[in-house]
Structure formats: structure tokens, C-alpha cells
């Protein structure tokens, strides 16, 4: 049986992938947090809206899973296969994730947020498909993210309709 050698570069790349995703969450929170006490709490919300604390915990876990998924895909790249499509899709979904916070919370546009989260859902779906061709595990790690965004889209649509 051969031993897997883990190098300092491996650890740095693993950390970078997770930090990249968690940083995107941090950026999104900068746009989200100020609007919660002055706007969001006064909105009518659909049935099944969880308590506010749930969102922070869920997103932290999802960003961790996204980072692990990204690391796995990064590990598969070579000079012959640089994974530019996969990287582009992942980057687009991360940017849309941040942009949703800006649209929904900063601009207080529930319809704009709904349009952004719908686009995000499709890009996550395409990212999962692209990652699946590289690593099934990396793709499966993104499935909870897609499920959560589906739920968030329900909440966003409900808020739009109720307000």
C-alpha cells in the first residue's frame, strides 16, 4: 500500500480554497447585516422561514463544503487540463452569491434578488455537472448548497409575493 504524501503546498492550497469561499461569505455578510434590523425584520415572510441564526450556521458549513469541493477539483488540474470551464463556473456562482446579498439586502429589491438567486441556482447546477466530470465527490459536496439555494429561492419568492 502506498502512502499519500501531504506537502505544505497541499495544505496551503486546501486552506486557500476554503478561505476563498468563506471570504465570499464574509463579503456577502457585509451587505446583509446592516439591513437586517432596519428592513428585513419588518418584512412578511413565508411559512418555514427559519430563525435568523440558522442562516449564519448553514452558510458557514456550505462555504466550507464549497471550499473542499474546489480543492478536490484543483487537485485534478494539470497542464494538459487546466479546468478553466470549472473554475469559471465556480467563480461566477461565487460572485452571484455575493451579488444576491447586494441586490436583496443593500438595494432591498426582493424581485431583483429573486432574479439573481434563480441565475445562481442554474450556475450551481452547471458547476455541479462540470465538477462531476472531474470528481464525483467534489460534485456531491455542492449538492447541499444547491438544496439550500433552492430553499432560499422559495424564501425570496415568498418575501417578494408577500411584500
PyMOL commands that place a pseudoatom at each C-alpha (Angstrom):
pseudoatom trace, name=CA, resn=UNK, resi=1, chain=A, elem=C, hetatm=0, pos=[0.000, 0.000, 0.000]
pseudoatom trace, name=CA, resn=UNK, resi=2, chain=A, elem=C, hetatm=0, pos=[1.423, 3.395, -0.950]
pseudoatom trace, name=CA, resn=UNK, resi=3, chain=A, elem=C, hetatm=0, pos=[1.385, 6.341, 1.407]
pseudoatom trace, name=CA, resn=UNK, resi=4, chain=A, elem=C, hetatm=0, pos=[-0.146, 9.630, 0.352]
pseudoatom trace, name=CA, resn=UNK, resi=5, chain=A, elem=C, hetatm=0, pos=[2.304, 12.445, 0.926]
pseudoatom trace, name=CA, resn=UNK, resi=6, chain=A, elem=C, hetatm=0, pos=[0.790, 15.703, 2.041]
pseudoatom trace, name=CA, resn=UNK, resi=7, chain=A, elem=C, hetatm=0, pos=[3.010, 18.686, 1.433]
pseudoatom trace, name=CA, resn=UNK, resi=8, chain=A, elem=C, hetatm=0, pos=[2.940, 22.221, 2.782]
pseudoatom trace, name=CA, resn=UNK, resi=9, chain=A, elem=C, hetatm=0, pos=[1.743, 23.298, -0.665]
pseudoatom trace, name=CA, resn=UNK, resi=10, chain=A, elem=C, hetatm=0, pos=[-1.205, 20.883, -0.373]
pseudoatom trace, name=CA, resn=UNK, resi=11, chain=A, elem=C, hetatm=0, pos=[-2.152, 22.335, 2.990]
pseudoatom trace, name=CA, resn=UNK, resi=12, chain=A, elem=C, hetatm=0, pos=[-1.794, 25.891, 1.673]
pseudoatom trace, name=CA, resn=UNK, resi=13, chain=A, elem=C, hetatm=0, pos=[-3.969, 25.108, -1.344]
pseudoatom trace, name=CA, resn=UNK, resi=14, chain=A, elem=C, hetatm=0, pos=[-6.588, 23.454, 0.858]
pseudoatom trace, name=CA, resn=UNK, resi=15, chain=A, elem=C, hetatm=0, pos=[-6.615, 26.486, 3.145]
pseudoatom trace, name=CA, resn=UNK, resi=16, chain=A, elem=C, hetatm=0, pos=[-6.770, 28.877, 0.199]
pseudoatom trace, name=CA, resn=UNK, resi=17, chain=A, elem=C, hetatm=0, pos=[-9.790, 27.106, -1.299]
pseudoatom trace, name=CA, resn=UNK, resi=18, chain=A, elem=C, hetatm=0, pos=[-11.689, 27.230, 1.985]
pseudoatom trace, name=CA, resn=UNK, resi=19, chain=A, elem=C, hetatm=0, pos=[-10.646, 30.805, 2.757]
pseudoatom trace, name=CA, resn=UNK, resi=20, chain=A, elem=C, hetatm=0, pos=[-11.728, 31.942, -0.708]
pseudoatom trace, name=CA, resn=UNK, resi=21, chain=A, elem=C, hetatm=0, pos=[-15.225, 30.583, -0.159]
pseudoatom trace, name=CA, resn=UNK, resi=22, chain=A, elem=C, hetatm=0, pos=[-15.525, 31.758, 3.440]
pseudoatom trace, name=CA, resn=UNK, resi=23, chain=A, elem=C, hetatm=0, pos=[-14.265, 35.191, 2.347]
pseudoatom trace, name=CA, resn=UNK, resi=24, chain=A, elem=C, hetatm=0, pos=[-17.061, 35.373, -0.217]
pseudoatom trace, name=CA, resn=UNK, resi=25, chain=A, elem=C, hetatm=0, pos=[-19.469, 34.684, 2.633]
pseudoatom trace, name=CA, resn=UNK, resi=26, chain=A, elem=C, hetatm=0, pos=[-17.853, 37.403, 4.711]
pseudoatom trace, name=CA, resn=UNK, resi=27, chain=A, elem=C, hetatm=0, pos=[-18.184, 39.902, 1.859]
pseudoatom trace, name=CA, resn=UNK, resi=28, chain=A, elem=C, hetatm=0, pos=[-21.840, 38.954, 1.438]
pseudoatom trace, name=CA, resn=UNK, resi=29, chain=A, elem=C, hetatm=0, pos=[-22.425, 39.430, 5.167]
pseudoatom trace, name=CA, resn=UNK, resi=30, chain=A, elem=C, hetatm=0, pos=[-21.101, 42.993, 4.944]
pseudoatom trace, name=CA, resn=UNK, resi=31, chain=A, elem=C, hetatm=0, pos=[-24.013, 43.767, 2.625]
pseudoatom trace, name=CA, resn=UNK, resi=32, chain=A, elem=C, hetatm=0, pos=[-26.529, 41.672, 4.558]
pseudoatom trace, name=CA, resn=UNK, resi=33, chain=A, elem=C, hetatm=0, pos=[-26.025, 42.523, 8.215]
pseudoatom trace, name=CA, resn=UNK, resi=34, chain=A, elem=C, hetatm=0, pos=[-26.807, 46.270, 8.164]
pseudoatom trace, name=CA, resn=UNK, resi=35, chain=A, elem=C, hetatm=0, pos=[-30.217, 45.704, 6.530]
pseudoatom trace, name=CA, resn=UNK, resi=36, chain=A, elem=C, hetatm=0, pos=[-31.473, 43.035, 8.903]
pseudoatom trace, name=CA, resn=UNK, resi=37, chain=A, elem=C, hetatm=0, pos=[-32.504, 45.259, 11.844]
pseudoatom trace, name=CA, resn=UNK, resi=38, chain=A, elem=C, hetatm=0, pos=[-33.811, 48.138, 9.735]
pseudoatom trace, name=CA, resn=UNK, resi=39, chain=A, elem=C, hetatm=0, pos=[-35.527, 46.384, 6.828]
pseudoatom trace, name=CA, resn=UNK, resi=40, chain=A, elem=C, hetatm=0, pos=[-35.534, 42.573, 6.793]
pseudoatom trace, name=CA, resn=UNK, resi=41, chain=A, elem=C, hetatm=0, pos=[-37.092, 42.046, 10.231]
pseudoatom trace, name=CA, resn=UNK, resi=42, chain=A, elem=C, hetatm=0, pos=[-40.141, 44.086, 9.179]
pseudoatom trace, name=CA, resn=UNK, resi=43, chain=A, elem=C, hetatm=0, pos=[-40.882, 42.015, 6.063]
pseudoatom trace, name=CA, resn=UNK, resi=44, chain=A, elem=C, hetatm=0, pos=[-43.642, 39.442, 5.972]
pseudoatom trace, name=CA, resn=UNK, resi=45, chain=A, elem=C, hetatm=0, pos=[-42.011, 36.059, 5.491]
pseudoatom trace, name=CA, resn=UNK, resi=46, chain=A, elem=C, hetatm=0, pos=[-43.256, 32.742, 4.129]
pseudoatom trace, name=CA, resn=UNK, resi=47, chain=A, elem=C, hetatm=0, pos=[-44.055, 29.697, 6.220]
pseudoatom trace, name=CA, resn=UNK, resi=48, chain=A, elem=C, hetatm=0, pos=[-40.934, 27.687, 7.098]
pseudoatom trace, name=CA, resn=UNK, resi=49, chain=A, elem=C, hetatm=0, pos=[-38.678, 30.739, 7.430]
pseudoatom trace, name=CA, resn=UNK, resi=50, chain=A, elem=C, hetatm=0, pos=[-36.070, 29.600, 9.957]
pseudoatom trace, name=CA, resn=UNK, resi=51, chain=A, elem=C, hetatm=0, pos=[-34.775, 31.737, 12.828]
pseudoatom trace, name=CA, resn=UNK, resi=52, chain=A, elem=C, hetatm=0, pos=[-32.065, 34.180, 11.765]
pseudoatom trace, name=CA, resn=UNK, resi=53, chain=A, elem=C, hetatm=0, pos=[-29.232, 32.274, 13.456]
pseudoatom trace, name=CA, resn=UNK, resi=54, chain=A, elem=C, hetatm=0, pos=[-29.806, 29.289, 11.180]
pseudoatom trace, name=CA, resn=UNK, resi=55, chain=A, elem=C, hetatm=0, pos=[-28.653, 31.242, 8.135]
pseudoatom trace, name=CA, resn=UNK, resi=56, chain=A, elem=C, hetatm=0, pos=[-25.201, 32.001, 9.534]
pseudoatom trace, name=CA, resn=UNK, resi=57, chain=A, elem=C, hetatm=0, pos=[-24.552, 28.410, 10.573]
pseudoatom trace, name=CA, resn=UNK, resi=58, chain=A, elem=C, hetatm=0, pos=[-25.868, 26.982, 7.321]
pseudoatom trace, name=CA, resn=UNK, resi=59, chain=A, elem=C, hetatm=0, pos=[-23.833, 29.327, 5.148]
pseudoatom trace, name=CA, resn=UNK, resi=60, chain=A, elem=C, hetatm=0, pos=[-20.639, 28.734, 7.130]
pseudoatom trace, name=CA, resn=UNK, resi=61, chain=A, elem=C, hetatm=0, pos=[-20.987, 24.978, 6.582]
pseudoatom trace, name=CA, resn=UNK, resi=62, chain=A, elem=C, hetatm=0, pos=[-21.899, 25.428, 2.923]
pseudoatom trace, name=CA, resn=UNK, resi=63, chain=A, elem=C, hetatm=0, pos=[-18.874, 27.663, 2.260]
pseudoatom trace, name=CA, resn=UNK, resi=64, chain=A, elem=C, hetatm=0, pos=[-16.670, 25.031, 3.931]
pseudoatom trace, name=CA, resn=UNK, resi=65, chain=A, elem=C, hetatm=0, pos=[-18.122, 22.300, 1.680]
pseudoatom trace, name=CA, resn=UNK, resi=66, chain=A, elem=C, hetatm=0, pos=[-17.672, 24.547, -1.356]
pseudoatom trace, name=CA, resn=UNK, resi=67, chain=A, elem=C, hetatm=0, pos=[-14.022, 25.100, -0.421]
pseudoatom trace, name=CA, resn=UNK, resi=68, chain=A, elem=C, hetatm=0, pos=[-13.373, 21.386, -0.019]
pseudoatom trace, name=CA, resn=UNK, resi=69, chain=A, elem=C, hetatm=0, pos=[-15.068, 20.747, -3.357]
pseudoatom trace, name=CA, resn=UNK, resi=70, chain=A, elem=C, hetatm=0, pos=[-12.965, 23.412, -5.040]
pseudoatom trace, name=CA, resn=UNK, resi=71, chain=A, elem=C, hetatm=0, pos=[-9.780, 21.968, -3.534]
pseudoatom trace, name=CA, resn=UNK, resi=72, chain=A, elem=C, hetatm=0, pos=[-10.610, 18.497, -4.867]
pseudoatom trace, name=CA, resn=UNK, resi=73, chain=A, elem=C, hetatm=0, pos=[-11.148, 19.899, -8.346]
pseudoatom trace, name=CA, resn=UNK, resi=74, chain=A, elem=C, hetatm=0, pos=[-7.964, 21.980, -8.145]
pseudoatom trace, name=CA, resn=UNK, resi=75, chain=A, elem=C, hetatm=0, pos=[-6.047, 18.796, -7.304]
pseudoatom trace, name=CA, resn=UNK, resi=76, chain=A, elem=C, hetatm=0, pos=[-7.176, 17.235, -10.584]
pseudoatom trace, name=CA, resn=UNK, resi=77, chain=A, elem=C, hetatm=0, pos=[-5.865, 20.004, -12.816]
pseudoatom trace, name=CA, resn=UNK, resi=78, chain=A, elem=C, hetatm=0, pos=[-2.798, 19.513, -14.964]
pseudoatom trace, name=CA, resn=UNK, resi=79, chain=A, elem=C, hetatm=0, pos=[-1.017, 21.466, -17.672]
pseudoatom trace, name=CA, resn=UNK, resi=80, chain=A, elem=C, hetatm=0, pos=[-2.985, 19.473, -20.233]
pseudoatom trace, name=CA, resn=UNK, resi=81, chain=A, elem=C, hetatm=0, pos=[-6.303, 20.005, -18.410]
pseudoatom trace, name=CA, resn=UNK, resi=82, chain=A, elem=C, hetatm=0, pos=[-6.284, 23.389, -16.627]
pseudoatom trace, name=CA, resn=UNK, resi=83, chain=A, elem=C, hetatm=0, pos=[-10.029, 23.147, -15.718]
pseudoatom trace, name=CA, resn=UNK, resi=84, chain=A, elem=C, hetatm=0, pos=[-10.823, 26.634, -16.966]
pseudoatom trace, name=CA, resn=UNK, resi=85, chain=A, elem=C, hetatm=0, pos=[-14.540, 25.875, -17.505]
pseudoatom trace, name=CA, resn=UNK, resi=86, chain=A, elem=C, hetatm=0, pos=[-14.924, 24.505, -13.994]
pseudoatom trace, name=CA, resn=UNK, resi=87, chain=A, elem=C, hetatm=0, pos=[-13.029, 27.438, -12.494]
pseudoatom trace, name=CA, resn=UNK, resi=88, chain=A, elem=C, hetatm=0, pos=[-15.076, 29.954, -14.464]
pseudoatom trace, name=CA, resn=UNK, resi=89, chain=A, elem=C, hetatm=0, pos=[-18.388, 28.413, -13.373]
pseudoatom trace, name=CA, resn=UNK, resi=90, chain=A, elem=C, hetatm=0, pos=[-17.268, 28.264, -9.762]
pseudoatom trace, name=CA, resn=UNK, resi=91, chain=A, elem=C, hetatm=0, pos=[-16.155, 31.905, -9.876]
pseudoatom trace, name=CA, resn=UNK, resi=92, chain=A, elem=C, hetatm=0, pos=[-19.436, 33.022, -11.458]
pseudoatom trace, name=CA, resn=UNK, resi=93, chain=A, elem=C, hetatm=0, pos=[-21.520, 31.246, -8.830]
pseudoatom trace, name=CA, resn=UNK, resi=94, chain=A, elem=C, hetatm=0, pos=[-19.404, 32.739, -6.035]
pseudoatom trace, name=CA, resn=UNK, resi=95, chain=A, elem=C, hetatm=0, pos=[-19.856, 36.244, -7.471]
pseudoatom trace, name=CA, resn=UNK, resi=96, chain=A, elem=C, hetatm=0, pos=[-23.602, 35.715, -7.935]
pseudoatom trace, name=CA, resn=UNK, resi=97, chain=A, elem=C, hetatm=0, pos=[-23.770, 34.520, -4.342]
pseudoatom trace, name=CA, resn=UNK, resi=98, chain=A, elem=C, hetatm=0, pos=[-22.295, 37.849, -3.190]
pseudoatom trace, name=CA, resn=UNK, resi=99, chain=A, elem=C, hetatm=0, pos=[-24.386, 39.838, -5.659]
pseudoatom trace, name=CA, resn=UNK, resi=100, chain=A, elem=C, hetatm=0, pos=[-27.583, 38.301, -4.276]
pseudoatom trace, name=CA, resn=UNK, resi=101, chain=A, elem=C, hetatm=0, pos=[-26.799, 39.837, -0.874]
pseudoatom trace, name=CA, resn=UNK, resi=102, chain=A, elem=C, hetatm=0, pos=[-26.225, 43.193, -2.512]
pseudoatom trace, name=CA, resn=UNK, resi=103, chain=A, elem=C, hetatm=0, pos=[-29.402, 43.030, -4.575]
pseudoatom trace, name=CA, resn=UNK, resi=104, chain=A, elem=C, hetatm=0, pos=[-31.673, 41.678, -1.841]
pseudoatom trace, name=CA, resn=UNK, resi=105, chain=A, elem=C, hetatm=0, pos=[-30.346, 43.404, 1.268]
pseudoatom trace, name=CA, resn=UNK, resi=106, chain=A, elem=C, hetatm=0, pos=[-28.490, 46.535, 0.145]
pseudoatom trace, name=CA, resn=UNK, resi=107, chain=A, elem=C, hetatm=0, pos=[-30.813, 47.505, -2.708]
pseudoatom trace, name=CA, resn=UNK, resi=108, chain=A, elem=C, hetatm=0, pos=[-33.769, 45.937, -0.847]
pseudoatom trace, name=CA, resn=UNK, resi=109, chain=A, elem=C, hetatm=0, pos=[-35.003, 44.527, -4.127]
pseudoatom trace, name=CA, resn=UNK, resi=110, chain=A, elem=C, hetatm=0, pos=[-36.869, 41.297, -3.497]
pseudoatom trace, name=CA, resn=UNK, resi=111, chain=A, elem=C, hetatm=0, pos=[-37.604, 40.853, -7.213]
pseudoatom trace, name=CA, resn=UNK, resi=112, chain=A, elem=C, hetatm=0, pos=[-34.005, 41.626, -8.171]
pseudoatom trace, name=CA, resn=UNK, resi=113, chain=A, elem=C, hetatm=0, pos=[-32.846, 39.176, -5.526]
pseudoatom trace, name=CA, resn=UNK, resi=114, chain=A, elem=C, hetatm=0, pos=[-35.196, 36.543, -6.923]
pseudoatom trace, name=CA, resn=UNK, resi=115, chain=A, elem=C, hetatm=0, pos=[-33.761, 37.004, -10.421]
pseudoatom trace, name=CA, resn=UNK, resi=116, chain=A, elem=C, hetatm=0, pos=[-30.192, 36.773, -9.111]
pseudoatom trace, name=CA, resn=UNK, resi=117, chain=A, elem=C, hetatm=0, pos=[-30.874, 33.694, -6.989]
pseudoatom trace, name=CA, resn=UNK, resi=118, chain=A, elem=C, hetatm=0, pos=[-32.550, 31.979, -9.950]
pseudoatom trace, name=CA, resn=UNK, resi=119, chain=A, elem=C, hetatm=0, pos=[-29.424, 32.636, -12.036]
pseudoatom trace, name=CA, resn=UNK, resi=120, chain=A, elem=C, hetatm=0, pos=[-27.307, 31.427, -9.113]
pseudoatom trace, name=CA, resn=UNK, resi=121, chain=A, elem=C, hetatm=0, pos=[-29.321, 28.191, -8.937]
pseudoatom trace, name=CA, resn=UNK, resi=122, chain=A, elem=C, hetatm=0, pos=[-28.645, 27.440, -12.609]
pseudoatom trace, name=CA, resn=UNK, resi=123, chain=A, elem=C, hetatm=0, pos=[-24.935, 28.257, -12.349]
pseudoatom trace, name=CA, resn=UNK, resi=124, chain=A, elem=C, hetatm=0, pos=[-24.609, 25.993, -9.281]
pseudoatom trace, name=CA, resn=UNK, resi=125, chain=A, elem=C, hetatm=0, pos=[-26.361, 23.232, -11.233]
pseudoatom trace, name=CA, resn=UNK, resi=126, chain=A, elem=C, hetatm=0, pos=[-23.939, 23.687, -14.158]
pseudoatom trace, name=CA, resn=UNK, resi=127, chain=A, elem=C, hetatm=0, pos=[-20.995, 23.822, -11.737]
pseudoatom trace, name=CA, resn=UNK, resi=128, chain=A, elem=C, hetatm=0, pos=[-22.059, 20.524, -10.173]
pseudoatom trace, name=CA, resn=UNK, resi=129, chain=A, elem=C, hetatm=0, pos=[-22.275, 18.951, -13.632]
pseudoatom trace, name=CA, resn=UNK, resi=130, chain=A, elem=C, hetatm=0, pos=[-18.845, 20.286, -14.596]
pseudoatom trace, name=CA, resn=UNK, resi=131, chain=A, elem=C, hetatm=0, pos=[-17.312, 19.167, -11.295]
pseudoatom trace, name=CA, resn=UNK, resi=132, chain=A, elem=C, hetatm=0, pos=[-18.894, 15.708, -11.701]
pseudoatom trace, name=CA, resn=UNK, resi=133, chain=A, elem=C, hetatm=0, pos=[-16.797, 15.161, -14.823]
pseudoatom trace, name=CA, resn=UNK, resi=134, chain=A, elem=C, hetatm=0, pos=[-13.682, 15.865, -12.746]
pseudoatom trace, name=CA, resn=UNK, resi=135, chain=A, elem=C, hetatm=0, pos=[-14.636, 14.334, -9.377]
pseudoatom trace, name=CA, resn=UNK, resi=136, chain=A, elem=C, hetatm=0, pos=[-17.896, 12.846, -8.211]
pseudoatom trace, name=CA, resn=UNK, resi=137, chain=A, elem=C, hetatm=0, pos=[-17.065, 13.668, -4.594]
pseudoatom trace, name=CA, resn=UNK, resi=138, chain=A, elem=C, hetatm=0, pos=[-16.459, 17.322, -5.470]
pseudoatom trace, name=CA, resn=UNK, resi=139, chain=A, elem=C, hetatm=0, pos=[-19.826, 17.435, -7.224]
pseudoatom trace, name=CA, resn=UNK, resi=140, chain=A, elem=C, hetatm=0, pos=[-21.657, 15.730, -4.342]
pseudoatom trace, name=CA, resn=UNK, resi=141, chain=A, elem=C, hetatm=0, pos=[-20.186, 18.246, -1.882]
pseudoatom trace, name=CA, resn=UNK, resi=142, chain=A, elem=C, hetatm=0, pos=[-22.024, 21.004, -3.770]
pseudoatom trace, name=CA, resn=UNK, resi=143, chain=A, elem=C, hetatm=0, pos=[-25.436, 19.302, -3.610]
pseudoatom trace, name=CA, resn=UNK, resi=144, chain=A, elem=C, hetatm=0, pos=[-26.286, 20.672, -0.121]
pseudoatom trace, name=CA, resn=UNK, resi=145, chain=A, elem=C, hetatm=0, pos=[-25.503, 24.143, -1.495]
pseudoatom trace, name=CA, resn=UNK, resi=146, chain=A, elem=C, hetatm=0, pos=[-27.956, 23.623, -4.358]
pseudoatom trace, name=CA, resn=UNK, resi=147, chain=A, elem=C, hetatm=0, pos=[-30.595, 22.363, -1.928]
pseudoatom trace, name=CA, resn=UNK, resi=148, chain=A, elem=C, hetatm=0, pos=[-30.084, 25.359, 0.384]
pseudoatom trace, name=CA, resn=UNK, resi=149, chain=A, elem=C, hetatm=0, pos=[-30.244, 27.814, -2.527]
pseudoatom trace, name=CA, resn=UNK, resi=150, chain=A, elem=C, hetatm=0, pos=[-33.462, 26.115, -3.646]
pseudoatom trace, name=CA, resn=UNK, resi=151, chain=A, elem=C, hetatm=0, pos=[-34.878, 26.749, -0.169]
pseudoatom trace, name=CA, resn=UNK, resi=152, chain=A, elem=C, hetatm=0, pos=[-33.518, 30.322, -0.183]
pseudoatom trace, name=CA, resn=UNK, resi=153, chain=A, elem=C, hetatm=0, pos=[-35.190, 30.873, -3.553]
pseudoatom trace, name=CA, resn=UNK, resi=154, chain=A, elem=C, hetatm=0, pos=[-38.503, 29.742, -2.020]
pseudoatom trace, name=CA, resn=UNK, resi=155, chain=A, elem=C, hetatm=0, pos=[-37.983, 32.217, 0.844]
pseudoatom trace, name=CA, resn=UNK, resi=156, chain=A, elem=C, hetatm=0, pos=[-37.020, 35.021, -1.549]
pseudoatom trace, name=CA, resn=UNK, resi=157, chain=A, elem=C, hetatm=0, pos=[-40.061, 34.341, -3.768]
pseudoatom trace, name=CA, resn=UNK, resi=158, chain=A, elem=C, hetatm=0, pos=[-42.316, 34.243, -0.718]
pseudoatom trace, name=CA, resn=UNK, resi=159, chain=A, elem=C, hetatm=0, pos=[-40.975, 37.545, 0.571]
pseudoatom trace, name=CA, resn=UNK, resi=160, chain=A, elem=C, hetatm=0, pos=[-41.430, 39.107, -2.858]
pseudoatom trace, name=CA, resn=UNK, resi=161, chain=A, elem=C, hetatm=0, pos=[-45.034, 37.894, -3.085]
pseudoatom trace, name=CA, resn=UNK, resi=162, chain=A, elem=C, hetatm=0, pos=[-45.937, 38.811, 0.499]
pseudoatom trace, name=CA, resn=UNK, resi=163, chain=A, elem=C, hetatm=0, pos=[-44.477, 42.293, 0.398]
for i in range(1, 163): cmd.bond("trace and resi %d" % i, "trace and resi %d" % (i + 1))
show_as sticks, trace
zoom trace
